[in-house]
Amino acid sequence: MSDRDANNSQTLWSGRFSEPTDAFVQRFTASEAFDHRLAAYDIAGSGAHAEMLMATGVITAAENDAIQQGLSDVLGEIERGEFTWQVEREDVHMNIEARLTELIGDIGKKLHTGRSRNDQVATDLRLFLRAELDAISAELSRLQSGVVELAAEHASTIMPGFTHLQVAQPVTFGHHLLAWNEMLERDYGRLLDCRKRLNVSPLGAAALAGTTFPIDRQMTAQALGFDAPTRNSLDSVADRDFAIEFCAVAAMTMNHLSRISEELVLWTSAQFDFVRLPDRFCTGSSIMPQKKNPDVPELVRGKSGRATGNLVALLTLMKSQPLAYNKDNQEDKEALFDTVITLHDCLRAFADMVPSIEANTEAMRTAAPAGFSTATDLADYLVRGGLFFRDAHEVVGKIVAHCVDAGCGLADLSLVTLQSFHGSIQADIFDVLTLEGSVAARDHFGGTAPKRVREAAEAAREALARRPFYIE
């Protein structure tokens, strides 16, 4: 039997057409294979719509009762895995509506009164993404909590700070971890902003112009937990900004996780040996028995490309579409769903892993003075003694050059040798050249002094404790 002959079923919109859709075209244009994940949200939206139709007198109370019971039965079938998804019914909406009509008869056909699949799918996507945003925000908060607690634990642990991947100045491990938290805190703020903008209801916009039925859009918006109905029916069905914005936030968050991953990959290497990850987050080699590979950070680093790709895909998808709805919009779901899953799972993996990171404090401290990391402290000392900074910079540069030739560190030089470069240097210079003295001297808001790190960690704890209830 050919594809064309195989398709003899009648769709819910077939009245206009004189021949059935080609079976290949039917499969090509269908979305039920992936949009069925919207089923629970579709049923919730349909339930609210039916209640509103009853309240406005479009359907009777008995009809609404039948519809509500039928929707509940359909949801039960889906949750138990007993629902039969049919490609000829195209999408999640028509699969559910058709099954509803099978269960309760022609009353089921009244459910679609005053709405279109255009506003229906826009509503479903917003409900879906709102729930996923809350779950993602919870995982992000859990990750931040792990980062902050690890930072508090290592407020005094000295490690090298880097620029250009070269040792620059000593910092504390806790200070570095709190830099991670700052990135993640901005990501959390963007998630909240995204949630606020998406939380409006398109339901009732119908195909594009609204409906002639006496609907109450405020009622359905309130029933579904939206802040308000959307203000323009045309934009309501055409808009996918909320999906693009989420994918942009996700891409940036994944970019941050990728940068953190890169540091973990470096730090777990034998060359650094700054941190050790639990075995359960690593794998070995099939040929090299000594290997312990940081697979979770490496995979998260790789998955950041998926999030970036999905963002570009959605931007490209929407850039040339005229208003209002177009079939192109069917392509928004797979990219959006993939980004949701990718971000959520990466955050979950990191939230599980980070609290168990073990710091090799000895290796960190040993590496901290490399590259003359206290040279800036020496320059600052000279400035406090009366030199202009640029002059002090030149003096310290000559001292560093001497150390390079001599194969020693700044703290290894004698006072006499240091005074040969500038007479203002006194015995207290060695307090400046110690690692503890260097980090303690940065005693200001946002600095790496252990006291400030502990204060910053406590402030971060308090900020996490004030998070909205829906992500606790």
C-alpha positions, 0 to 999 in steps of 0.5 A: 500500500502506498503512503497516499493510499494508507491515509484515509482517516478524516482529520478535525479540519478536513471539511475544506479539502477534497482529498486526504493529506498525503501520508508522508506529508502527514508525518512530515507536518505532524508534531505529536511525536514531540509536543505530547510533552505539553499534554498536561498543560494542554489539558489544564488550559482546556479545563480553564477554557471550559469553565469560562465557557460555562461561566459566560453561558456558552456551554451548560453546567452539565456540558462543562461537567462532562468535559472536565470529567473527560479531560481528567480521564484523558490525563489519566490515560496519558499518565498511565501510558495507556493513551494512543497517540495518532500521527493523523491527528497531527499534534497534542491538541487534536489528539486530546480533543479527538480522544475527549470526543470519543469518551464523552461524545459530541459534547467534546466538540464544543470545547474548542469554541472561542479558541484556536490551536494558535492561542492554545499552543501559545498558552501551553508553551507558556505554562510549560516553560513557567513550570520548567523555569521554576524547576531550573531556578530551584536547581540553580539555587541548589548549585549556588548554595553548594558553591557558597558553602564551599567558599565559606569553608575555604575563605582562608585557603590561598591559591594563585589568581590568574590573568591570561592563565598566568599567575597574577596575584594570590587570592583565596579559593573562597574568593574564586568560588564566590566569583562563580556565584556572582555569575550564577546570581546574574543568571538567576536574575535573568531567569526571574525576568524571563518568567515575569515577561512570559507569565501572561495568557494568550488564551482567547486570542483565538486564531489571530483576531479574537473571537465573537463569543462573550469570553472572559480572558481575565477569568482564564488568565487567573485560573491558570496562574497568569498575571494578566491576559496578553493585550493584543490578539495578533501579537499573542499568537505570533510572539515567541519572544518568551521562548527566545529569551529563555534560550538566551538566558539558558545559553548564557547560563550554560556559558558560565557553567562551561567556564566553570567546567574549564577551570575544573578540568584544568584544576583536576589535571596532574599539572594543577592538582588543585581539586579532586572530584568524587569518583562517582562524577568521573570515569576511567579509560579502557586502555590506561588504568591510571586515568580518572577523567572529569567527564561531568565538567567536560560534558557540561562544557560540550553541552553549552554548544547545544544551548547556543545552537538552539538560541541561534536556531530560534532567532533564525526561525522567527526573524523572517516570519510575518504576523501572525502564526505560521507553520514555521513556529512548529519548529520552536518546540524541539529547540526549546525542549532540548534547551530546557532538558540540557540546562536542567540536567547540567545544573542538577549534575553540578549541584550534586557534584560541587559540594563534594569537591575536595580542595588540595590546599597544599598544591594551591598554596605551593602554586600561589607565589609562582610568577612573582605574584606579590609583585603588586604588593611590593609596588603598593608598598613603595607608593605608600613610601612616597613614590609615584606608582609608575616609578614604583612599577619600574623599580619592582620590574627591575627587582623581578628581572633580578629574581629571574636571573638569580632563580629566586622569589621575591621573598627570598631576597635579603633586605640589603638586596631589596634596599639596593633597588630603593632605599625606602624599603624597610624590614616590614617589607617581608610582611607584604611579600607573604601570601597571607599578608597579600590577601589580607591587605585586600580588605575592602568590599569585594576584596579577597581578604578572608574576612571579606570572603566570609562576609560575602559568603554570609551575604550570599547565604542570606540572599539565597534564603530570600528566594521566592517560595516557588523555587524552595 
